[in-house]
């Protein structure tokens, strides 16, 4: 096996319209495709993250909530690389998104912060 890259990460939203707005209008991800699947009463939105990784945003009727934050089994958090952390934080705050205090990675010396998507999924900004 020869893995070459991460292709996509899939997320499930409790409020599709709210999450679509968050990921496209606030985070600025590009819509690649959007489909409604009537047999599942479900939307699927393919989003492009700069650098080539894709996010798949799904909606399903009454999905269960995340058990804990952030140490539930499975995906702990999703991290996005940014060039300028302070500018990115200011953008999020301007859109009503609360960010945790900036921390410094003890191994790399790089700065980072956490925030959450509309469903409480922990997201990270990591300064390049």
C-alpha positions in Angstrom: 0.0 0.0 0.0 1.2 3.5 -0.9 -0.9 6.2 0.7 -0.2 9.6 -0.9 -2.3 12.1 0.9 -5.5 12.7 2.9 -8.4 12.9 0.4 -11.3 14.0 2.6 -12.7 14.2 6.1 -16.4 13.6 6.6 -18.5 15.6 9.1 -22.1 15.3 10.1 -24.1 18.4 10.9 -27.2 18.8 13.0 -28.2 22.0 11.2 -27.1 21.7 7.6 -27.7 25.4 6.6 -25.9 26.7 9.7 -22.9 24.4 9.1 -22.8 25.2 5.4 -22.7 28.9 6.2 -20.0 28.3 8.8 -17.7 26.3 6.5 -18.3 28.3 3.3 -18.9 31.9 4.5 -16.8 32.1 7.7 -14.0 29.6 7.0 -14.1 30.3 3.3 -14.0 26.8 1.9 -15.0 26.3 -1.8 -18.1 24.3 -2.7 -17.2 21.5 -5.2 -20.6 19.8 -5.3 -23.8 19.7 -3.4 -26.5 17.0 -3.5 -29.7 16.2 -1.7 -30.4 12.5 -1.3 -34.1 12.1 -0.8 -34.0 8.4 0.2 -31.9 9.4 3.2 -33.4 12.9 3.7 -29.8 13.9 3.7 -27.5 16.6 2.1 -23.9 16.0 1.1 -21.7 19.0 0.5 -18.2 18.6 -0.9 -15.9 21.4 0.1 -12.3 22.1 -0.9 -9.7 23.1 1.7 -6.8 25.0 0.2 -4.0 22.5 -0.4 -6.3 19.8 -1.8 -8.0 18.1 1.1 -11.7 17.9 0.9 -14.4 18.1 3.6 -17.6 16.2 3.1 -20.5 17.8 5.1 -23.5 15.6 5.6 -26.8 16.1 7.2 -29.0 13.3 8.6 -32.3 13.4 10.5 -31.6 13.5 14.3 -27.9 12.5 14.4 -26.6 11.7 17.9 -24.5 14.3 19.7 -20.8 14.0 20.2 -20.2 12.1 23.5 -17.5 14.4 24.9 -15.2 17.2 23.9 -12.5 16.6 22.8 -11.5 13.2 24.0 -14.2 11.0 22.5 -13.0 8.0 20.6 -12.5 8.7 17.0 -11.6 12.1 15.5 -10.3 14.3 18.2 -10.1 17.5 16.3 -9.5 18.9 12.8 -6.6 21.3 12.4 -6.2 24.0 9.7 -2.9 25.5 8.9 -2.8 29.4 8.7 0.0 31.8 7.9 -1.0 34.4 10.4 -2.8 33.2 13.5 -3.8 36.6 14.9 -5.5 37.7 11.6 -7.4 34.4 11.5 -8.5 34.7 15.1 -9.7 38.3 14.4 -11.7 37.1 11.4 -13.4 34.3 13.5 -14.2 36.7 16.4 -15.6 39.2 13.9 -18.1 36.5 12.9 -19.0 35.6 16.5 -16.8 32.5 16.8 -15.2 32.2 20.2 -11.5 31.1 20.2 -9.6 29.7 23.1 -6.5 31.5 24.3 -3.5 31.1 22.0 -1.1 28.3 23.1 2.4 27.4 22.0 3.2 23.8 20.9 5.9 22.7 23.3 7.6 20.5 20.6 7.5 22.8 17.6 7.3 26.3 19.2 4.3 27.0 16.9 1.3 28.9 18.0 -2.3 27.5 17.9 -5.8 27.9 19.1 -9.0 25.9 19.2 -12.6 26.9 18.3 -15.7 24.9 17.5 -18.0 24.4 14.5 -21.8 24.9 15.0 -22.0 21.3 16.4 -19.2 21.7 18.8 -16.6 19.8 16.7 -13.2 21.0 18.0 -11.3 22.8 15.2 -7.8 24.1 15.5 -5.8 26.9 13.8 -2.1 26.0 13.6 0.3 28.8 12.6 2.7 27.7 9.8 
